[in-house]
Amino acid sequence: MYSLQSTLSTVSCFWLLICSGQAASSSAKDKKRLGSRKKVVPKGKTLPTGALAKQDQLRTKTFAKLEQSKRLNRREKKERREGVDEVSNTEEAVLLRNYRLRNKKRKGLIRKKEVSLSQILFPGVSPEEYVAGEQVWIYADLVESKKTQVPYEFYDLPGCQLNVESGLKKKRRERKNLGSRLQGHDMKPAPFDLFTKQDKTCTPMCLRELEGKKLRWMRRLIERQYRVSFQLDSLPVLMRSQELNYAVRGYPVGFRAPLPPPPGDAPSARLKGMMNIFLYNHLKFAITYHTDPSQFEGIRITGFDVHPVSIAHEIPATGEVTAATKLSTCSGMEVENDPELYLSLTPENGKSVKVVYSYDVQWIESNDLLWADRWDVYLVGAPDDDIHYYSIVNSLMIVLFMTGAIATIMIRTLRKDIAGYNELQTLEEAQEETGWKLVHGDVFRPPQFSPMLLSVMVGTGAQIGLAFALAMVLAILKVTNSMKKGQILTSMILLYVLCGSIAGYVSARVYKFCDAKNWKLNSIATATALPALFVSMFALLNIFLSFAGAATAVSFLTIVVLFLLWVTISAPLVFVGAFVGLKAGTIEVPTKTKQIARIVPEAPWHMNSIVTMFMGGILPFGSVCIELAFIMSALWLHQIYYVMGFLLAVLGILAATCAQVSIVLGYLQLCAEDHRWWWKSFMNCAMAGFYLFLYSLWFLSSRLDLVGFLPVVVYLTYMSMISVCFGLFCGSVGFLSSFWFTRTIYGAVKVD
């Protein structure tokens, strides 16, 4: 990806420079609740000097480099290729994680200071402290898979249902914001009874009989690798292996394994390809906690692990199972995976499968891992951390190079052109005008094709860009938190609604300059065009999701809330902005438009509209494509993304690139005596949205392994929405930049 961006950027820069040279010669970028007393946010362990000088503590990094074919330094070349534990809660593993995440634990632009990941991910949040015997709650989140984008709720599974909620449990349910409702997150207490520092041996919960459609659905979930997500004290549940050195969020619903061969027979070719499906029906919870009587009372939870087990429990003769039921297969803490006791979802009688669900809980004290460092294990395997930082610098260097090159060429060329034109005008030696000054009488002629559509798209793009920028600013200022489910999406929706006056104002100003009269229709179109398009796409998709029973299917109440936001806030603000824009004076231009339009000569090949559109969109997309890979991974591969400051910098880089590309292409077009720059200035940069959609298709084919028709429809629908917003923003920046540039250069020459 890095080389792709560099190649695209280099080719585009050289193309712009060559074209500029031709033109010159021819014309001469949830708050955790606080206790009754004020708490101090703890700091994590700092890395001791020389703590990682030992050979054993660098083997994992060396192994990862070798697996990725990266170059090793001298010390790493001498190390043995043996795995090192980085995921457990031992002191050595904590030190290794500190080493791996040392760059992430620094905050500040100029003067870096050491902080913990808890301070970065959840700034200002104090730790929750529990006393012995206090009941704690596990919350059930989505059941989702990377192979599909159709998540389900935990209680959609044929497991043990939650009892009637008491008033205390209802208070314990987390409040949902608008974004979490749209994403399907509904945190509900899971059917497990946990009490602080009280181990619980194998406890049966309920008996369920799977048959027919429900049994086939469970088998399909396992085949498509669905995982269940729990949370305890805001920590996602982890499956980790010290031997294999991995940690992954959530646990699978079940697993597939080859069918065993018949007794005494060699496995046939037919049996080799057949797989049996097994269900995880027993959960072994391990909760790690930290105590320090000198600093606080009670305990602080620092780890939440689960080890799923598939076991065919004994079925009682009564046919009923409760927590008090005694089962021979459920006793003590000895329930483990045994191939002889796996619970198969292939019914023996061909009708149904009886499943007994159970769990056990173990509390483990570990003072090696502090509360402030408990999030380290969730980010230790984050891919391409160094490239993430280097991509921003690379994009910034490209923009600075473009700025310098364009400034040198354009200022030099324009200064020479303007000086020449003014001198000829003064000496009255100009018999005929040449170059871009020749079209001064037509350059501000309104577009012939739909000025209303152009003004609506420019206004909507300005609204999208401002809303996104403000959302990133709020995230940087810690008003919103990307780790809180749905907060960023909620802020974007609300800010888009509140920025409606910007869309109305920009659209009205552009439309009024085009001397159009149907301003009422223009205001209505600005307020309804993009929302109507997205609502239509979303409503159609929501029908399919509802039929599939997905958790992301939006309820009628949520649709009503979105409609009220649009009717009562967004549309009125658009009308207010349009009113102010129409009352303002018409934008003044330095030249008068002639009554008869000038005939546009045949353009050279490099100024063909199709060529400029495809070449103009490459550079804006290339400047953000590396960061886009991280965003796409966060959206569709469930990775953690929290660096909103970098995202705001990428937005600035994108805007700067769009402006520069639009100005250069606009200048080249005017030098070719083509005054029809209005739509071209918009489309040249808006083409970046098309490249984004092509990139999403590549991401779908290479990074995602979606199964089924509906997941692909969900992915393409949302990516088309994102591509439209991306293209509108780039096109709006390109149009406004060209408009400013055109007014500036024609205001600097003397025109009769």
N, C-alpha and C positions, 0 to 999 in steps of 0.2 A: 504493500500500500504506500509505503514511504517513497519507493522508487517511482510508483505511478504518479504521485503528486509532483515529484520533482520533474519528471519527464513532461507532464502536461504543462506545468508552469513555465518551464524553459522554452518549450515550443511556442507557447502563446506569447511570451515576452519577446522572443525574436521576431515573431510574425508581426507584432505591433510595431516594433522598432523599424523593420524593413518597410512596412506600409507607411509609417510616418516619414521615413526618408524619401520614399517615392513622392509623397504629397508635397514635401518641402521643395524638392527639385523642380517639380512641375509648376509650382506656384511661386517659387523663389523663397480594507478588518469582532411529639406532643409534649408540651412541657411536662416533665415528670413532676408529680405533686410534691410539695415541700412539707416537711414535718412542722411541728409547732415551734421549733426553734430553728434559727438560721444555721444552715449547713455550709460547710466549706467544700467546694468542688475539689476532689483529690487529684493529685498528679500521679502519673505512672512512674514506673522505674526508669531511671536514666541508664544509659549504656556505660558501664565502667570502662576506663581507659585500658586498652589491651585485653578486654574480656573476650574478644573474638580473635585473638591472635593464635588461639589453639587450632591445630589442624582439624580436629574433629568437628568444630563448629562451623566450618565452611564447606563441608562435603555436599550439602544439599544444593547450595548455590552452584557449585561446580558441576554436579550431576545435571541440573537444569540447563546449564550452558552447553554441556555436551549433548544433551538431547535436542537442543535447538540449534546445534551446529554453530555456536558462537565461539569467538576467540577467547582463550583463557590467558590469564596472566601467569607469571612464572610460578608463583606459589600454588595456584590452582592446578597447574599442570602436574605438580608433584603429588597432589592428593589422590587418594584412592577413590574409585567410583563406588562408594557405599552410601546408602541412604542415611540421613540424619533426621531425628524426630523434631519437627517444627510445629506440630499441632497439639501436643499434649499440654498439660499444665505444670510440667516440671520446670525447675529453674533454668535448666539448659535450653529447653524449648522456648521459654519466655525471652531469653537473651538472643536466641537466633531470630525470633520474630522481630525483636527490636532492631536487629541489624538489617533484616530485610526491609523493614518499614521506616528506616531512619530518615529517608527523604520525605515521606508522607507526614512525619511527625515534626515538621518545621513549618512555622507560620510567620508571615511577614514578607514584604516585598524587598526591602533593603537589608534590614537587620533581622535575620532569622533567629527564632527562639524555639527551644524545645518544648513541645506540648504532647499531650496524649491524644490518641485517636478519639477518645470519648469527648474531649474538649473540642475537637474539630467537627465530629459528626453531630454531637448534641451539646452545643455551647450553652453554658449556664445551668445545665441540668444537674441536680444534686442526686446522689445515690439514694435508693430506697433501702431502708433498714427494717429487718423483720426480727421479731422476738421469737423465742422457741415456742413451738406449739401453735403459732399463728397460721391460719389457713391462707394459702397462696393459690393463685388461679393460673391455669394454663389456658391460653386463648387459641382457638382454632381459626386459621386463616384459609386461604384458597388451596384447592387441590389442582395443581397445574403442571404442565409439561412443556419442555422445549420443542417437542415434536408437534404440538398443536398450540394454537393461541385461543383455545376454548376452555377456560378454567371452570371449575365447579366449586360449590360450597362444600365444606366438610360434612355437613349434615345431609347432603344429598347422597352420600355413600350409605350403603345398607349396614351401618354400624349401630352402636348404642346411642340412643337419642338423649338429649339433655332433658332433665326433669323440669317440672314447672318451676320457673324462676321466682325466687323470693325477691323481696325489695332490695336486699343487699346485692344479689347477683345482678339485678337490673342496673344498679348504680355502678357495678363493676364493668359493665359493657362499655367499650370505648365509643365515644361519639364519632359519627361519620361526617366528613365534609363532602362537598359536592364532587370533588375529584375522586375520592375513595368510592363513592357511590357509582360513578361512571366506570371505574376500574374493577368494580365487583367486590371490593374488600368489605367484609362484614365480620369483624372480630367478635366471636361469641365464646363464652366459657366452654371449654372441653369437658367431657364427662369423666374427669379424673379428680379424686379427692387427695389433695396434697396438704401436708402440715409441716411447718418448718422443723428441720432436724429430726423428723420422724420417718425412719425407713418403713417401707411397706413391702411385705413379701408378695408373692404372686397372688393377685386378687382378680377373680373372674368378675365380669361386668354384666354380660348378657349373652343370650343365644339367638342367633339369626339364621334363618333358612333361606338360602339363595337358590332361585330357580328361574327358569324362563328368561324373560327380557332382562331382569336385574342381573342374573348370573352372566349373561352374554355381555352386558355393559361392563361389569367388573373385569371380565377377561380382557375386554378391549382397552380399558384404562391401564391395565398392567402391560399389555402389548405396546401401548403408546407411551410408556414410561412416565406415568403421572406420579407426582410426589406430593406428600401432605406437609403442610407448613403449620407449625405451632410457635407460640411465643410465650415466654415466661420472663417477667420483669423487663419487657421490651427486647429480650434476646431471642432471636430466631433459633429454633432447635437445630442441632448439628449432628450429623453422622460423621464420626472421625475414626481413623485407624492409625495408631502409633506405628505399627509395623509397616504399613504401606504409605505412611506420611501423607495422608489426604484428609480434608475436612470439607464437607458439602452440606449446604442448608437443606433441611427437610429430609424425609425418608420416603422410599418408594412404597406404593400401595402393595406391590408384590414383585415377583421375579419369574423369569422363565428359565427352565433347565431341560437338558435332553431327557427323553424318555429312557428309562433303564431297559436293557435288553432282557428278553425272557430268560428265566433260569436255565443254565446249561447251554444256551445258544449263543453263538457269536452275533454281534450286532449286524443287522442287514443294512443294505444301502438305503432301504426305505425308512428304517427307524433312525438313521443318522440325521436326517433332516427334520425330524419331528420333535417338537418341543412341548413340554408340559408347563402349565401355569400354576404357580403357587401364591398363596395369599399370606401377607404378614398380619397376624392376628394377635400377637403379643408384643407389647412395647416395654422395654427396659429403660427407664429414665434414670439418668445420673446427673445430679444437680451439685455443682461445685460452689462452695461458699468461702468467704474470707471473714475472719474475725480479728479484731484489734481493740480490746477493752480500753486501752489508753486513748484511743481516738474516737470511738463511737460505741454505742450500745447495740447489742443484737448482732445480726449477721448481714453481709452483703453478698448477693448472688453474683458469681463471676463466670459461671458456665452452665449450659443447659444442653445435655447430650441425650441421644436416644439410640438404642440398639434394637432394631426390629427383629422379631423371631417368627418363623412360620412353624406352627406346631398343631397337630391334629389332637385337640383336647378330648378328653373323655366326655361323652354325651350322657348326662344323667337320665335316669329312667323316668323322672317326673317331666322332663322336657322343658324345665324352667331353670334359669341360672340367675343368681343374684350374687352380691358380694359375700354373702355368708355361705354360699354353696361350696362344699368340699369336693375337690377333684384330685384324682391320683396324679394327673399330669400337671397340676398347678399347685406347687408347694415350694416354699422357701424362695431362694434367689437362684435356683439351679436350672431354670428354664433357658435352654440354649438351642441353637439351630442344630438339628440332627437330620441328615438326609432320610433316615428311616421314618421320621415322624413329620415330614413336611405336609402342610395342609394343601392338598391339590384342589383346584377348582374344576376338575373333570369329574362329574358325578359318576359314582359306580353303578347306580341303578338307572342312570340316564335321565333322572328327573330333577334332583335337588342336591345341594351341599349344605350341611349344617355347620355353622361356624360359632365357636365360643371365643369371645373377645376377652382379653385379660391384660394386666399390666403389673409392674412392680416399680418401686421407687427406692433409690439409694442416694443419701446425702453424703457428700465427700468434702471434708475440710482441706483446704489448700491455701496456705499463706504465701506461696510463691507467686501466685497470680493476683494482682491487685485489681480493684474495681475499675480503675482508670484504664487498665490494659486489657479488659475483657473483650474488646472489639478487635484486637489485633489479629486473632485467628481467622476472622471473617474476611480480612483483606490481604492476608499473607500470600494468597495465590492469585492476586489480581494480575492479569496479563499485561505485558508491554507497559510497565510503569514508566520506564525511562523514555520510551517513544512518545508517551503522552505529553511529557514536558517538552521534548525536543520538537514535536510537531508544531507547537505554538511558536517557538522561536523560528522554526523554518518558515512558517507562514508569514511571520512578521518580517523576516529578512526578505522574502519575496516581495512583500508590499513596499518595503523601503527601497528595494532595488527598482521596482516599477516606478515609485514616486520620483526617485532621482533621475531615472532615464527619461521618464515622460516630462518632468519639469525641465530638464536640460533641452530636450528636443522641442517641446512645445513653446517654452518661453523664448528660446532662440528664434524659432521659426516665426512665432507670432510677432515678436518684436520687430523682426526684419520685415514681415508683411505689413504690419501697421505703419512702421516708419516709411516704407516705400509708398503705400497708398496715400498717406497724408502728404508726403513730399510731392507726389505727382499732382495731388489735388491743389496744392499751393502754387505750383509752377504752371498749372493748367496745361500739362503736357500729356495728360492721360486721354488718349483718343478712345480707348475702349477698356473697360474694367476686366480684370482677369481674376481667377482663383475664387476664394470663398466670398470676396466682396461682391462678386458679380451677382449673387443671389440675395442681396440685401433687401430687395423689394418683395421677396417671396418667402424669406426664411421664417417669418412669423405668421405666415398664412395658416389658419386653422386646418387641422387634418380633414380630408374629405370623407374618410370612413369613420363613422360613429364617434364623434368627440365625446358623447355621453359615456360610452363604454370605456374609453380611455380614462376619463376623469374619475369614473367609479373605481377602476382598477388601481389607479395611482393613489386615490384616497384610502382605499382598503389596505393597500400595501404599507402606507405610512402608519395606519392604525395597528397593523400586525407588528411592525418593527418596534414601535414605541411600547406596545404592551409587553412584548418579549423582553426588551431591554429593562423595563421597570420591574418585571418579574425577577430577572437576574439580580438587579440592584437590591431588591427586598431579600433575596436569598443570601447575598453577600453581607447585608446588614443584619442577618440572623432573624429577620422578622418571620420568614418562612424557612422551613427545613426540608431538604430533599429526602431525608431519611424518614420523615413522617409521611405515611402513605396518603397520596392524593393532594398534599399541600401545594406542590408546585403547579399541578394541573388546575387546582382551584384558583390560585392566584392569577394564572394566565387567563382563565375564562373571565374572572371578575375585572381584571385590568383591560382586557379586550373590550368588555362592555363599557367600562368607564372612559376608554379612549375613543368612544364613538364620535365625540365632538371634533376630534382631530380629522377623522375620515370625512366628516361632513364639511369641515372648513376647507381642507385641501381639494376635495372634489368640487366644491362650489367655486373656488377661485380659478381652477383650471377650466371648468365648464363656462364660467363667465368670460374668461379671456377668449374662448372659442366663439364668443358672440352668439351662443345658443340661447333659446328663449324658454324651453320647457324645463325650468329649474325645479318645479315640483316633482316631476317624474325622475329627475336626476337625484334629488334628495331621497326619494323613496327607494330607488334602485341602490343607492349607496348603503341604505339601512338594511336592505333585504337580500341583496344579491348573494353574498358569500354565506350568510346564515341559512338562506333558503337552500342553497346547493348542499351544504354540509348536513342540514337536517334531513333532506331527502335521502342522501346516501346513508346517514346514520339510522334513519327510520327503517329503511329497507334491510339493512344489516341486522337491526335489532329484531326484526321478525324472524330471521333465520336463527339468531341466537336464542330467542325465546322458545322456538320449537326444539332446539337442541338442549334446552334446560341449562344453559351456561350461566355462570355467576355474573358475567358482564352484561347480561340482558337487563336493560334499564327499565325500572318500574314506571308506571304511569305518573306517579307523584314527581319523580325526577324530571320527566319530560315537561310537566306543568311548571316546575321551578325554572327550567331553562327558558320556557316560553315567556314566563312573567319577567325574567331578567331582560329578555329582548324587547318585550312590549313596553315595560314600564321604565326601563333605564336606557338601554342601548339606542333604540329608535328615537326617543326624545332628545338624547344628547346629539345624535346625528343631525336632527332637524335644527337644534340650537347652533351647532357648528356651521351648518349650511346657511342659516340666516345671517350669522356674523360674516361669513365669507361673501355672501351676495351683497350685503350692505357695504362692504369695503370697496374701495375703488378698483377699477380694472388694473391689472398689472401693466405697468408702463414699459414700453420697449423703445429702443433708440431709433428704429427705422419705421417708415410707413410702408404698408403693404399695397402693392400695385393691384389695379382692378383685374388685369388679365394675368393669369398664371404663366410663368415661364416654362417653356418646354424643357424637360429634363433630358440631357444627352445620355447616350448609352454609357453605362458605367464600366470601368475596368473589371476584370474577373474577380479581383480581391475585394471589390466593393459590392458584389452581388448580395442581395438581401439574404439568401439562404446561407452563403458563406459567412457573412458577418454574424448571423444568428448562431450558427453552430460554433464558430470560433469565439464569439463574445461570451458564451456561457461556460466555456472550459475553465477560464482563469478564476472566476468567482467560485465555481465548484471545487477546483483544484486547491484553492487556498484553505478550504475547510474539510476536505475529504478525509484526512487522517483523524481529526477530532470527531468527524461524523461516524467513524468506525466504533469509537467508544460509546457514542450516544446510541447507535443501533444495537450494540451489545447490551446496553442497559435496558433498552426498550423491549428487546425480543429474546435475549438470552439470560435475563434476570440477574445481571451483574450490578454491582453497586456503583453509582455515579454521584459524586457530591461536590466536584470542583466547579462551582458556578462562576467563580471569578474568571477561570479560563474560558468558560463558555461565553461570558460577556466580552472578553478580549477577542474571541473568535468572531463574535457578531460585529465588533468594530472593524476587524480585518476584512470581513466580508463586505461591509458597507464601503470601506475605502477602495477595495478592489473593484466593486461595481461602479463606483464613481469614476475611477481612472479609466476603466475599459470603455465606459460610455462616452467620456470626454474625447478619448483618442479616436474612437470609431465615428463619433459625431463630427470631429474636425476633418477626418478623411472623407467623409461623405460630403461635407460642404465644399471641400477642395475639388471634389468631382462634380461640382455644380448641381448637386441633388439637394433640394430644399425640403424634401419630405422626411424630416428627421423625427417627427413626433412618435409615430408607432415604432419606428426602427430603434429609437433610443430605449424604448420600453422593452421590446422583444429581445434585443441583443443580450440584455442582462437577465431577463425573465427566463431565458432558455436554460439557465442554471437549474431551474426546477425540473426541467425535462431530464437533465443529467442526473439529478438526484433520484428520480424515478427509475432510470436505467440502473443506477447503483443499487437501488433496492431490489431490482430483479436479480442482479448478480449476487447480492447478499442472500436472497432467497434460495438460489440454486447452489451456492457454495458453502454458506455458513449454517443455514437452517435445513432441517430434515423434516419438513412438515408432512404429515400424513393425513389424507382426506381432502375433500373439496372445500369444506367450510373454513378450516384454518387458513388456506391460501386466500380465500375471499376476504377473511378478516384482515389478514396482513396487507393485501393489495389495497383494500378500502382505506385503511388508516394511512398507509404510505402515500396514497394518492392525495389525501387531505394535506399531509405534511408537505408534499411536493408543490401543491397549489399555493400554500402559504409561503413557502420558500421562494417560489417564482414571483409571486406578487410583491414581496418585499424587495427582492433584487431588482425587479422591473421598476418599482417606484423610485428607488434610489437612483437608478440609471436615468430615468426620465427627468427627475428634478435636477440632477447634476448637469445634464445636457442643456436643460432650460437655462440654468444659471450661467453656464459657459457661453452659450449663444448670446445671451444678453450682454455679457461682459465684453466679448470680443467685438461685437458690432457697436457697442457704446464707445469703443476706443478709437474708432476711425471716423473720419469726416465723410458724411454722405449728404449729397444734395437732396 
